[in-house]
Amino acid sequence: MPPLITPEDLAAIAGEADVRILDVTYFLDDPTGQTARRGFEDGHIPGARFLALGGLADPESDLPMTLPPAEHFEHAMSEAGVGHADRIVLYDRSPLHSSARVWWLLNLFGASKVALLDGGLTAWVEAGQPVMVGAAGAPETPGLFVAHADLARVRSLREVHAHVEAGDAQIVDARSPGRFAGAEPEPRPGVEPGHIPGALNLPYNRMFEGDGRWKSAHAIAAEFAAAGVDPNRPMVATCGSGITACALAFAAERIGGLMPVYDGSWTEWGSDPSTPKAKDA
């Protein structure tokens, strides 16, 4: 299964026994996922289940969306009826393209057959595919998800600090130009505006067409080049809280690169008084 599939691709396999379809919509002003869940119940792909992204974060962390322990992730996925060997298709209805975050988590924890539905639910509906209304039933049996963390896909504050000091990796910030430059206030209290010194700005929305579908690999490569990012050199993605950075990570793999994600992102860096901050375009 390719990492990006069309509505027609999904419709062809949706009823097969090992296919799991997950709506992983997440909104910044909806941390518990209640609004997203109501949207799921208003209309979703037949056979899909709703999975709250907030439940896939470390409950012991003060940061909003931190990588959970392996056993926490195992439990959440198994409870959702998802196994690590299943074919897993993700979609969302969020301007954050939150399905990329769950793609990153699943790949980091060892799932090898994970795809994003290109264009999400909107594309599904526009393709004339059916939609169901109401809550999804609980899985008949739990999934068997055994997590094996691939830490090459993630970076800590200490590791990013080391990259900045050594200049041995491109730090690529997925936030808007205004937030990157420090010209706009941060949405979270206690977080100083600005960016990591030496970082490059590649807003995550430049990975998408106007209709929400992903740009072609050729167009993504052009966006990376325009931002001064060389996918053949070491890269680290960052953003506000680790969600939209995963869109850059997915895009990087589409053009043959590997882009680990700084999981604490600017929420951690910008709230730490010991870290250097830059404020410029």
N, C-alpha and C positions, 0 to 999 in steps of 0.2 A: 504494500500500500504506500503510495507516494505521500510526502508530508503535507501536500496541499491538494485537496480534491474538490471537484465541482459538485453541485447538487445532483447532477445526473449520475456521477460516480457513486455518491452516497446512496441514492435511491436503488442502485443496482445491487448493493450489498447489505442494505439496512436490516433485512430479515434474517441474516445468517447468524448462526449460534454464537460465534465469538466476537461479534461486533457490538460495541458499547458506544452509545451516542450521549454526550454530556453537554448540557447548556451550562456554561460557566460564566455567565454575565456578572459583571461587578461594576458598581458605581462608587465613586469616592464618597458621596454623601449617604451611602447605604452600607455601612461596614458589616452589619449583621446579615445582609442579603435578603431582607424581607421584601423590599421593592422589586428586586430582581426576580425573586420567587413568584411574586404576584404576576409579573410580566410573563414568566414561564407558563403559569396557569391560564393566562389569557390566550396563549397560543404557542405551541412548540412542535417540533418535529416528532412524528409518531415513533414511539419506542424510546424517546430521549428521557433522561433523568436530569433533574436540576442538582447542581453541586455548588454550594456556596464557597467562594474563593477564600473568605475569611476563615473557614474551617481547615484550610490547608496552610495556615501560618502557625508559627510557634506561639502557643498560648502563654508561655512564660516570658516572652520578650516584650520590652517596652516599645519596640519599633512596630509599625503598623502591619508589615507584610513580610516577616522574616522567615527564611527557610526553616521548616519544622524538623524535629528529630525524625529519623527513619521510621521508628515504630509508630509515631503519630500519623505519618503519611500512609503507612501500611494500613492502619486501622480505618482511616477516612476512606481510602479507596475500596477496601474490602467491604465496608459497610454500604458503599454505593453499588456493590455488585460487580466491581471492576477487578480483573486480575492482571498481573504484569505481562502475561502472554497474550492478552486479548488485543484485537484491533480496536483502537480507541479513536473516535472522531469527536472533535471539540468544536463548539461554535459559541458565539455570544452576540449580544445586541448592544454592546457598550462602545462609546467613543474611545475608550482606552484599549480596545481590542484585547480584552482580558484573557481570551483563550490562549494567546501566546505565552502568558505566564504559566498556565497549567501545562501547556506543551513543554515548557522548559523544566517544570517540576517533574513531570512524568519521565522525560528523558534523563534527567539527573538521577532519578531513583530507579532507573533500569528498565522502564518500558521501552520496547524497541519498535512498536508498530503504532505510532501516534500521528494523526493527521488533523489539520485544520480545515474546516469547511470554508472555502473561499467565498467571501461575501456574507457569510453567516445566514441568519434566518431570513433576512431581506432577499438574498439571492435565491434561497430555497423557495420562497413564496413567488418571486418573479419568474421562476422556472416552472411554475404551475404545479408544484408538489403539494401534497396534502398537509394540513396543520390540525393538530388536536388541541382541544381545550380542556382544562381541568388539571388537577394534580396527578402526578405519575404514581403508580403503586410502588410499594417497597419491593426490592429485589426478592425473588423467590428464594434464592440462596446467596450467602455472602460470596464475594469474589475472593480469589487467592492472590493477594499482592504481596510479593516478597521484595523488599526494597534493598538495593545495593547502590549506595551513593557514589556518584562520579563527581568528585570534588574539583575536577578540572573545569567544570562548568560554572563554578562560583568563586567569588573573591570576597575576602573580609576587609574590614577597615585597615587592619595592619598590612595586608598584602597590597592594597591600593596605595597606602602611604609609601611602601617600598617601591612600587612602580613609579610613583611621582618623583621620588628622590633619585632613582636610577635612570629615569627616562627611557625605560625599556619596554613600554607598552603604550598604545594609544588609548587614552581614556575618552570614551565617546558618550556624550550626554544627550539623552533622548528628549529632554524638556524643550519647551518653547524658547525662541530666542530671547524674549523678554525676561523669563525666569533665569535662563543661562547667564545673561548679562548682569543680573541682579537689579534690573530696572523695575521688576514687579515683585510685590511681597510674596512670600511663601505661604501656602494655605494652612500650614501647621504651626501652632504657636511655638516659640522658642527656637525656630530654625532661621538662621541668618540667610539673607539672599546672596546669590552669587554662584560660583562653580568651582570645581577642583582646578587648581592651577595647572595650566598646560592642556586642559581638556579641549576637545573639539565638539562642536554642536551639530548634531544631526537629528532634528526633531522626528519623532517616530511617525508622525502623520505623513511624512514624505515617502513612506514605504507603501502608501495606499493610493489607489485611484479615487476619484470623487464619489464613486458608488460603493466604496468600502471594500472592494476587492484588492488583493495584493497586486502591486506592480509586477511586471515581468522581471525576470532575473537581469536582463540587459538594463532595464530602467533602474533597478535597485543598484546595480553596479555604478551607474552614472550618478546616482545620488550620493553614494559613498565617495566617489571621486570628487564631486563638487564640494563636499564637506572636508576634503583633505584626508580622508580615511583610506588607508591601504589595507585591503582584506588579507594580503599575504604577509603582513606583519602582525605581531601580537596586539590584541585589542581587548578592552574591557568595556562593557556597557554599563551605564548608570542612568538614573532618572530621579524621580522624586522619592519613590518608596519601593522600587524594584519591579513594578508592573510593566510600564511601557518600555523599559530597557529590554525586556524579553522579546518585544517586537523587533528590535534591532538584532537581537541574537538569532531569531528565526530568519530574518532577512539575510544576515551574514552567512548562514548555512546554505541558503538558496544560491549564493554565489561562491560557494566553496570555502568559506572561512569558518573559524570557530571563535565565537565572542562570548567569553565568560561574563557573568553578570555580577556586579557589585551589589550584593543583596541588601545591605543597609541603605545604599544610595544616598541622595542628598539629605534625607531626613536624619540619617546618622551623622554624616560628615558635617552638615551645616549646623547641627546642634551641639557639636563637640567643640569646646573652646580651645582645644589644643591643635585643631587642624587648620592649615592655611586656607584662606578663601580668596578667590579672584572675583573682581567685579568689572567686567568689560565685555565688549562684543566679540 
